[in-house]
């Protein structure tokens, strides 16, 4: 099973990943900081990884990406 770091590791650097995906470096850097790739980019990530000879599926990305926290779940405690 792939982890999110494994997926980022398909590229030598975040800058290389950003160039390959045609997105700003800051976008990929934020993904890396958050430890997740937004689902709207999964198709592009899968395509570019495949072009590099690295197999990647939607299932891989779904498993590797933790669920996004909503504002309400970020508050601790049931009565907050």
C-alpha distance (Angstrom), angle and dihedral (degrees) to the residues before:
residue distance angle dihedral
X1 . . .
X2 3.79 . .
X3 3.78 122.5 .
X4 3.79 124.4 -150.9
X5 3.83 90.2 -102.8
X6 3.80 89.0 55.9
X7 3.80 89.9 55.3
X8 3.80 93.2 48.5
X9 3.81 86.0 47.1
X10 3.81 90.6 64.4
X11 3.79 84.1 82.6
X12 3.80 123.3 54.2
X13 3.80 92.7 -133.1
X14 3.78 139.0 8.2
X15 3.80 88.1 -115.5
X16 3.81 90.0 57.2
X17 3.80 90.6 49.3
X18 3.81 90.8 49.4
X19 3.82 91.6 50.8
X20 3.79 91.8 46.9
X21 3.81 91.8 50.4
X22 3.84 93.4 40.6
X23 3.80 92.8 -126.0
X24 3.80 129.4 123.7
X25 3.79 116.5 -85.1
X26 3.82 89.4 -121.4
X27 3.80 89.7 60.5
X28 3.80 93.4 56.2
X29 3.82 91.2 41.4
X30 3.83 89.8 55.9
X31 3.81 90.7 49.1
X32 3.78 89.0 52.6
X33 3.81 92.5 47.8
X34 3.80 91.1 49.7
X35 3.79 92.7 43.4
X36 3.79 93.7 -129.1
X37 3.78 141.6 88.0
X38 3.82 114.6 -139.3
X39 3.80 112.0 -112.7
X40 3.80 93.2 -123.1
X41 3.84 87.4 69.5
X42 3.81 97.7 46.3
X43 3.80 95.1 95.2
X44 3.79 91.9 52.9
X45 3.81 92.5 45.2
X46 3.82 90.9 50.3
X47 3.81 91.8 47.7
X48 3.81 94.7 48.6
X49 3.81 93.0 44.6
X50 3.81 89.3 50.2
X51 3.82 91.1 51.0
X52 3.81 86.7 55.7
X53 3.79 90.6 52.6
X54 3.80 93.8 -106.7
X55 3.79 114.0 129.3
X56 3.79 113.9 -134.5
X57 3.80 130.6 162.1
X58 3.78 138.2 -167.8
X59 3.79 86.8 -109.0
X60 3.82 90.2 55.8
X61 3.79 90.8 52.3
X62 3.80 93.5 44.6
X63 3.80 90.9 51.5
X64 3.81 94.3 44.5
X65 3.81 96.6 46.3
X66 3.78 116.2 78.2
X67 3.79 114.1 -138.4
X68 3.78 114.8 -88.7
X69 3.79 112.3 -104.3
X70 3.76 115.0 -123.5
X71 3.80 119.6 -140.6
X72 3.80 90.5 -108.8
X73 3.82 94.1 52.2
X74 3.80 91.0 50.0
X75 3.80 89.9 68.0
X76 3.78 111.2 86.2
X77 3.75 123.6 -132.3
X78 3.79 130.4 36.2
X79 3.81 95.8 -103.8
X80 3.80 101.0 43.6
